[in-house]
């Protein structure tokens, strides 16, 4: 029954017989048990235009003869298909244009009733009702109805129904361009239909921490429909050939939170760059990414457009279709975020987005696979952030009675900050993995990236080299909030020290305005004098508070989940020890340290109670960890653990005291049967 594609439609959509109502409304009838006096007819005076459609056309006119009475009324109309059709694996949605005639009488609530599409299934013509909507306004609008995956294998007819309580009088509808979506595994998120030009569509917003941008509804539609449009994102980038800029927009999923990793495999959309946009020097319009916002922490989960690549650079001004793989960690997605960013942007960029959908998982995701190892006692910094540049720190606890207790400003003796590393990721397998010491003046907030956010800081940047060697670079910036060009630019005095080993004690020493670094093998760097003016920026109006951060950062997607074990931290003024910790106690000493990382990024295991670390792949919806002491008639017991996300895995640390007694233990993951 599905015909060849019409010129008024687009790939993935198909009309059935006469559903564009170009000359008549043959086949449609009023169900005479519904609202008495209702009629169905062809209307040559009303037509919803579509690019490439018939030059003269009309629509289906449904006169719903409601009366002003309390209670429920409905008017129902049906078109019988010539033969039963199997929609399973064939049809994803049914959509059409609809217009409420201006002479219609609205209900007291302001709408014109609840519109539904019903598929008539099987020999008994059973009703398969698709999710409907209330009709508001009297302009043409596009409506879309999602077809279920099952129970639609013998569709005999399509029924359109308008119903509700407390109608106040007749309602007349015109219906046009009724079509099937022939992408059966796609679930529509939004077709960006029925907006007001220049006004932000419902659920869309610009993230005001990013470069200035405006998000509005635009009449430009992928398929040229007058009843639809797209989201316009106008990024007000400035001409900055050397710096980085980004503009970010977020959309609230209309259906609420979804377990995307379990239910879907891809997110899809159409995107077009307006020809008025200013390209970068190499001809593209920046790096475009689709991000899933997950859970109560609004985790930032990148999608994959292929080969582990998180985005694309658009190089032309035509509509193009983008399909991105769902992140396996995406178990509670409530928003989609769209980001345009890059270095070397030279001016404004305008993009339009249309036809956002998810693709259903055809088969259930693979169950988790597990790993297990002995836990190491002490402090480990683990790069758990979904952001490849996420910092994972602890910093010196603020002391209101002595805010300058770890400060080097005004000290009569040299002040040293030492960071001992007992393990480090291999430099060949995980290049540019970073550990660091940040010295930040003033009263920085709780952000984990003070090297970007705060205006002034000193920075010891430690990295591994080939064969277990290491190096550290001293960097600093003054009066550059929300930026880091000064840290990496060639104009600031930097110095580097090389070491025969990356493991051991790294020390940053400050004597007045002069900074030096000492490597684990004893090599001392050339001194850097930042000068009196820069030193004054660390003084914070004479109060001289300094916060010292010790942390790790992956610096690439492939480094996520890597970690370093910390052997100790020490801060000294001359020979006086101000702070010292070898992390051998029963728990992290919060009188000395504040945790400054995503969940699991600061992992402390009591050396006296170090048990096991269990890791597993995701998605893991519904799975539990259990233990038993034997595999012969085992008595499995649920393990009450808190997991952290480590790269593309999850991890739980199980204390020795939480394990069953005895000299052996078995651990499994199981998904209990649904009751």
TACOR-V644251 format. One record per backbone hydrogen bond with DSSP energy under -0.5 kcal/mol. NH is the residue of the N-H (numbers start at 1). CO is the residue of the C=O. E is the energy in kcal/mol with one decimal. If there is no record, write none. Layout:
[[NH | CO | E] [NH | CO | E]]
This chain:
[[3 | 15 | -1.6] [9 | 6 | -1.6] [13 | 10 | -1.9] [14 | 180 | -2.7] [16 | 178 | -0.6] [17 | 1 | -0.5] [19 | 16 | -2.0] [21 | 18 | -1.0] [28 | 25 | -1.6] [29 | 78 | -2.0] [31 | 76 | -3.0] [32 | 30 | -0.8] [34 | 31 | -2.3] [35 | 74 | -3.2] [38 | 35 | -1.6] [39 | 63 | -1.7] [41 | 61 | -2.0] [43 | 59 | -2.7] [44 | 42 | -0.5] [46 | 43 | -0.7] [49 | 47 | -0.7] [51 | 224 | -0.8] [53 | 50 | -2.7] [58 | 21 | -1.7] [59 | 43 | -1.6] [60 | 175 | -3.2] [61 | 41 | -3.5] [62 | 60 | -0.6] [62 | 173 | -3.2] [63 | 39 | -2.3] [63 | 61 | -0.6] [64 | 62 | -0.8] [64 | 171 | -2.6] [65 | 63 | -0.9] [66 | 64 | -2.3] [69 | 67 | -1.8] [69 | 167 | -0.7] [73 | 164 | -2.3] [75 | 162 | -2.5] [77 | 160 | -2.6] [78 | 29 | -2.4] [79 | 158 | -2.4] [80 | 27 | -0.7] [81 | 156 | -2.8] [85 | 155 | -1.9] [87 | 85 | -0.8] [87 | 152 | -2.6] [88 | 152 | -0.5] [90 | 87 | -2.3] [91 | 87 | -2.3] [92 | 181 | -2.7] [93 | 181 | -0.5] [94 | 145 | -2.3] [95 | 179 | -2.4] [96 | 143 | -2.0] [97 | 176 | -3.1] [98 | 141 | -2.8] [99 | 174 | -2.2] [101 | 99 | -0.6] [101 | 172 | -2.8] [104 | 101 | -2.1] [105 | 170 | -2.4] [106 | 104 | -0.6] [107 | 111 | -3.3] [108 | 166 | -0.5] [110 | 107 | -2.0] [112 | 135 | -2.4] [114 | 163 | -2.8] [115 | 113 | -0.6] [115 | 133 | -3.2] [116 | 161 | -2.7] [118 | 159 | -2.9] [119 | 128 | -2.7] [120 | 157 | -2.4] [121 | 119 | -0.8] [121 | 126 | -2.9] [122 | 154 | -3.1] [125 | 122 | -1.8] [126 | 121 | -2.5] [128 | 119 | -2.2] [128 | 126 | -0.5] [129 | 127 | -0.6] [130 | 117 | -2.7] [133 | 115 | -1.8] [135 | 113 | -2.4] [136 | 134 | -0.5] [141 | 98 | -2.0] [142 | 227 | -1.0] [143 | 96 | -2.8] [145 | 94 | -2.8] [147 | 92 | -2.7] [155 | 85 | -3.4] [156 | 120 | -3.5] [156 | 154 | -0.5] [157 | 120 | -0.8] [158 | 79 | -2.3] [159 | 118 | -2.8] [160 | 77 | -3.0] [161 | 116 | -2.6] [162 | 75 | -2.3] [163 | 114 | -2.0] [164 | 73 | -1.9] [166 | 71 | -2.1] [171 | 64 | -2.1] [173 | 62 | -2.9] [174 | 99 | -2.3] [175 | 60 | -2.7] [176 | 97 | -2.4] [178 | 19 | -2.2] [179 | 95 | -2.8] [180 | 14 | -3.2] [181 | 93 | -2.7] [182 | 12 | -3.1] [182 | 180 | -0.6] [184 | 182 | -0.6] [186 | 183 | -1.8] [187 | 358 | -3.7] [188 | 186 | -0.6] [189 | 356 | -2.6] [190 | 356 | -1.9] [194 | 227 | -1.1] [197 | 195 | -0.5] [198 | 217 | -2.1] [199 | 196 | -2.3] [204 | 201 | -2.0] [205 | 250 | -1.8] [207 | 248 | -3.0] [208 | 206 | -0.8] [210 | 207 | -2.1] [211 | 246 | -3.2] [214 | 234 | -1.7] [216 | 232 | -2.2] [217 | 196 | -0.6] [217 | 199 | -2.2] [218 | 230 | -2.7] [224 | 221 | -1.2] [226 | 49 | -2.1] [228 | 225 | -0.6] [229 | 191 | -0.5] [229 | 192 | -1.1] [230 | 218 | -2.3] [231 | 353 | -2.8] [232 | 216 | -3.2] [232 | 230 | -0.5] [233 | 231 | -0.5] [233 | 351 | -3.3] [234 | 214 | -2.9] [234 | 232 | -0.6] [235 | 233 | -0.7] [235 | 349 | -3.2] [236 | 212 | -2.7] [236 | 234 | -0.6] [237 | 235 | -1.6] [240 | 238 | -1.1] [240 | 345 | -2.6] [245 | 342 | -2.1] [247 | 340 | -2.7] [249 | 338 | -2.4] [250 | 205 | -2.7] [251 | 336 | -3.0] [252 | 203 | -1.7] [253 | 334 | -2.1] [256 | 253 | -1.6] [258 | 333 | -2.4] [260 | 258 | -1.6] [261 | 330 | -3.0] [262 | 259 | -0.6] [263 | 259 | -2.4] [264 | 260 | -2.8] [265 | 359 | -3.2] [266 | 359 | -1.0] [267 | 324 | -2.6] [268 | 357 | -3.3] [269 | 322 | -2.0] [270 | 354 | -3.0] [271 | 320 | -2.5] [272 | 352 | -2.1] [274 | 272 | -0.5] [274 | 350 | -2.8] [277 | 274 | -2.0] [278 | 348 | -2.8] [279 | 277 | -0.6] [280 | 284 | -3.5] [281 | 344 | -0.5] [283 | 280 | -1.9] [285 | 314 | -1.9] [287 | 341 | -2.3] [288 | 286 | -0.6] [288 | 312 | -3.2] [289 | 339 | -2.5] [290 | 310 | -0.6] [291 | 337 | -3.2] [292 | 301 | -3.2] [293 | 335 | -2.5] [294 | 292 | -0.6] [294 | 299 | -2.1] [295 | 332 | -3.1] [298 | 295 | -1.7] [299 | 294 | -2.5] [301 | 292 | -2.9] [301 | 299 | -0.9] [302 | 300 | -0.6] [303 | 290 | -1.1] [304 | 325 | -1.6] [305 | 303 | -0.5] [305 | 309 | -2.8] [306 | 309 | -0.6] [309 | 306 | -1.3] [312 | 288 | -2.1] [314 | 286 | -0.7] [314 | 312 | -0.6] [320 | 271 | -1.9] [322 | 269 | -3.1] [324 | 267 | -2.8] [325 | 304 | -3.5] [326 | 265 | -2.4] [330 | 327 | -2.1] [331 | 329 | -2.0] [333 | 258 | -2.7] [334 | 293 | -2.2] [335 | 293 | -1.0] [336 | 251 | -2.4] [337 | 291 | -3.1] [338 | 249 | -3.2] [339 | 289 | -2.2] [340 | 247 | -2.4] [341 | 287 | -1.9] [342 | 245 | -2.1] [344 | 243 | -2.0] [345 | 243 | -0.5] [349 | 235 | -2.0] [351 | 233 | -2.5] [352 | 272 | -2.8] [353 | 231 | -2.1] [354 | 270 | -2.4] [356 | 190 | -2.3] [357 | 268 | -2.1] [358 | 187 | -2.6] [359 | 266 | -2.6] [360 | 185 | -3.8] [360 | 358 | -0.5] [361 | 263 | -2.7] [371 | 615 | -2.5] [373 | 613 | -1.9] [375 | 611 | -2.3] [378 | 605 | -3.6] [379 | 566 | -0.6] [380 | 603 | -2.8] [381 | 564 | -2.7] [382 | 380 | -0.6] [382 | 601 | -2.2] [383 | 562 | -2.6] [384 | 382 | -1.7] [390 | 387 | -2.2] [392 | 552 | -2.1] [393 | 596 | -2.4] [394 | 550 | -1.9] [395 | 594 | -2.0] [396 | 548 | -2.0] [397 | 592 | -2.8] [400 | 398 | -0.5] [402 | 399 | -0.9] [405 | 402 | -1.8] [407 | 404 | -1.6] [411 | 408 | -1.6] [415 | 510 | -2.7] [416 | 572 | -2.6] [417 | 508 | -2.4] [418 | 570 | -3.3] [419 | 506 | -2.7] [420 | 568 | -2.9] [421 | 419 | -0.5] [421 | 504 | -2.7] [422 | 420 | -0.5] [422 | 565 | -3.0] [423 | 565 | -1.0] [430 | 426 | -2.6] [433 | 430 | -1.3] [434 | 553 | -2.7] [435 | 462 | -2.3] [436 | 551 | -2.2] [437 | 460 | -1.6] [438 | 549 | -1.7] [439 | 458 | -2.7] [440 | 438 | -0.5] [440 | 547 | -2.6] [441 | 456 | -0.6] [442 | 545 | -1.3] [452 | 449 | -1.7] [453 | 449 | -2.7] [454 | 450 | -1.2] [457 | 477 | -1.8] [458 | 439 | -2.1] [459 | 475 | -2.8] [460 | 437 | -2.6] [461 | 459 | -0.6] [461 | 473 | -2.7] [462 | 435 | -3.0] [462 | 460 | -0.7] [463 | 471 | -2.7] [464 | 433 | -0.6] [465 | 469 | -3.1] [468 | 465 | -1.1] [469 | 466 | -1.2] [470 | 499 | -2.0] [471 | 463 | -2.4] [472 | 497 | -2.4] [473 | 461 | -2.2] [474 | 495 | -3.0] [475 | 459 | -2.9] [477 | 457 | -2.2] [480 | 455 | -2.3] [482 | 453 | -1.3] [483 | 452 | -2.1] [483 | 480 | -0.6] [487 | 484 | -0.7] [488 | 484 | -1.1] [488 | 485 | -0.5] [489 | 485 | -1.7] [494 | 492 | -0.7] [495 | 474 | -0.8] [497 | 472 | -2.6] [499 | 470 | -3.1] [502 | 468 | -2.2] [504 | 421 | -2.3] [506 | 419 | -2.2] [506 | 504 | -0.6] [507 | 518 | -2.3] [508 | 417 | -2.6] [509 | 507 | -0.5] [509 | 516 | -2.9] [510 | 415 | -3.0] [511 | 514 | -2.8] [513 | 511 | -0.6] [514 | 511 | -1.8] [515 | 528 | -2.9] [516 | 509 | -2.3] [518 | 507 | -2.7] [519 | 523 | -2.9] [522 | 519 | -2.1] [525 | 517 | -2.9] [528 | 515 | -2.3] [530 | 513 | -2.5] [530 | 528 | -0.7] [534 | 530 | -0.5] [535 | 531 | -2.3] [536 | 532 | -2.1] [537 | 533 | -0.9] [537 | 534 | -0.7] [538 | 534 | -0.7] [538 | 535 | -1.2] [539 | 536 | -1.5] [542 | 539 | -0.6] [543 | 540 | -1.5] [544 | 539 | -2.8] [546 | 403 | -0.9] [547 | 440 | -2.8] [549 | 438 | -2.8] [549 | 547 | -0.5] [550 | 394 | -2.7] [551 | 436 | -2.0] [552 | 392 | -1.5] [553 | 434 | -2.7] [554 | 390 | -0.6] [555 | 388 | -2.1] [559 | 556 | -1.3] [560 | 557 | -1.2] [561 | 383 | -2.2] [562 | 559 | -2.0] [564 | 381 | -1.9] [566 | 379 | -2.8] [566 | 564 | -0.5] [567 | 420 | -2.2] [567 | 565 | -0.5] [568 | 420 | -1.1] [569 | 581 | -2.0] [570 | 418 | -1.7] [571 | 579 | -2.7] [572 | 416 | -2.1] [573 | 576 | -2.7] [574 | 414 | -3.1] [574 | 572 | -0.6] [576 | 573 | -2.1] [578 | 571 | -2.9] [578 | 576 | -0.6] [579 | 571 | -1.7] [581 | 569 | -2.1] [590 | 588 | -1.0] [592 | 589 | -1.4] [593 | 589 | -1.9] [594 | 395 | -2.4] [596 | 393 | -2.6] [601 | 598 | -2.6] [603 | 380 | -2.9] [603 | 601 | -0.6] [604 | 602 | -0.7] [605 | 378 | -2.4] [605 | 603 | -0.5] [607 | 585 | -0.6] [609 | 606 | -1.7] [610 | 607 | -0.6] [612 | 654 | -2.3] [613 | 373 | -3.2] [614 | 652 | -2.7] [615 | 371 | -2.3] [616 | 650 | -2.0] [617 | 369 | -1.6] [618 | 648 | -0.7] [623 | 620 | -2.3] [624 | 670 | -2.8] [626 | 668 | -2.5] [627 | 637 | -2.5] [628 | 666 | -1.9] [633 | 631 | -0.8] [636 | 634 | -0.8] [637 | 627 | -2.5] [639 | 625 | -2.9] [640 | 638 | -0.6] [641 | 639 | -1.1] [643 | 641 | -0.5] [644 | 651 | -2.7] [646 | 649 | -2.3] [647 | 645 | -0.5] [649 | 646 | -1.7] [650 | 616 | -2.4] [651 | 644 | -2.5] [652 | 614 | -2.6] [653 | 642 | -0.6] [654 | 612 | -3.3] [654 | 652 | -0.6] [655 | 653 | -0.6] [656 | 609 | -2.2] [658 | 655 | -1.3] [659 | 655 | -0.6] [659 | 656 | -1.2] [666 | 628 | -3.2] [668 | 626 | -2.3] [670 | 624 | -2.1] [672 | 622 | -0.6] [672 | 670 | -0.7]]
